[in-house]
């Protein structure tokens, strides 16, 4: 019994667990965060080979000066969304199973889910800008982000893509996040249930408010409200997930 | 910590809800488990053993009632990483992990985890740390889980059927390792098992579950002296309050009775019971 006294109840501040939780969520060599980049590079290789051939790539854009493919950036976008369930279904469960605080696991996985999309966007944007700087508007561009009239200008890339990433992707990120946690909580039934509600509500709210009225205070407040509500709902589900 | 019980359960219940059918996995459990004791958790398949262990490990948050581990409410277990370790079937989300990677993760999460001990135990079971747990045989998976649990040095260590799939030498090795750990770093153990007689020498206390109810929570020695098997003329045994049925073989009868009910000058033979034999009939006592 005396030796038991030598084993104090181990307590740790919540936030000191963050590095270990992040390591657990990200997996060996952070593969759960990095795999979208591998997919993106493969897609870029395929696009380059396609555009370099005699027949222009069907999905690309060919103009007077060069050939452009947005396929890799689109695939990176989708892979980023697909990484969210991977982070939750495997990473978050593993971290919580190790004994880490569920609140910290939730916060870290939520942050990773959201920030990963921004990080992938930065990478995609940087690759597009470097490609543009190196090749000008001629040649083969496989990291193009836009096919609209902003293509080919640095300012256009910066402004257009960030608005896209920050405002219009968030509902998708939250929907994928919520459905992932719903799946953990209730299985396939939870996935379907949770998928339907935010997809309809958030999608409708953003399409009507943000697209029509742009940056208004009402729109910003609605944005923050949906953000907070989604995260609170996800936490309510995640804290009751059986491991 | 030594003054407080390792486990305190008050009205603990778990109900699995599904459309049209609710299953009470645990029903109104009350128990106080002292610190630094080795507790056996026994019961038939589906009795609720694994559910109880998962609740105590914080892996099953859907419970009602009150439960504390070393005064820490179960809801706050995450703030005390390393307080509880459960070794059972599967490790959530660890499909991409080698044992070495798991050991590294546990070392980061649990302050008392002893990596050297974990590696030594794995070596003892003939398991290489570069192995992926899922690619091991069933017995080796069990041994690997138990090795990590022993090395966790968690004040409450939970082993869910740690002999499953183990051969006799490995079971012996595991038993010796538990005894060694308890001598080195005394802690509280809850060990569920179906190989009761083989594990019983470890147990100081036993909890018997039946259909989610806790039918017995007793000191093992006291329990084994409380009941005896008696053999005598069936007519004599008919008059005694029995636990279970009166078995008849030839002209003799045999029954389990309370030792205190055996009359002085009893015209028959009495035999001590094993824990396994007793565990099988104790649920009947709670129903009678």
Interface residues (C-beta under 8 A of the other chain):
Chain A: X1 X2 X3 X4 X5 X7 X8 X9 X10 X11 X12 X14 X17 X19 X20 X23 X24 X27 X28 X31 X89 X90 X91 X92 X93 X94 X95 X96 X97 X98 X99 X100 X101 X102 X103 X104 X105 X239 X240 X241 X242 X243
Chain B: X1 X2 X35 X36 X54 X58 X59 X60 X61 X62 X70 X71 X72 X77 X78 X79 X80 X81 X82 X83 X84 X85 X91 X92 X93 X94 X95 X96 X97 X101 X105 X106 X108 X109 X110 X111 X112 X153 X155 X184 X185 X186 X187
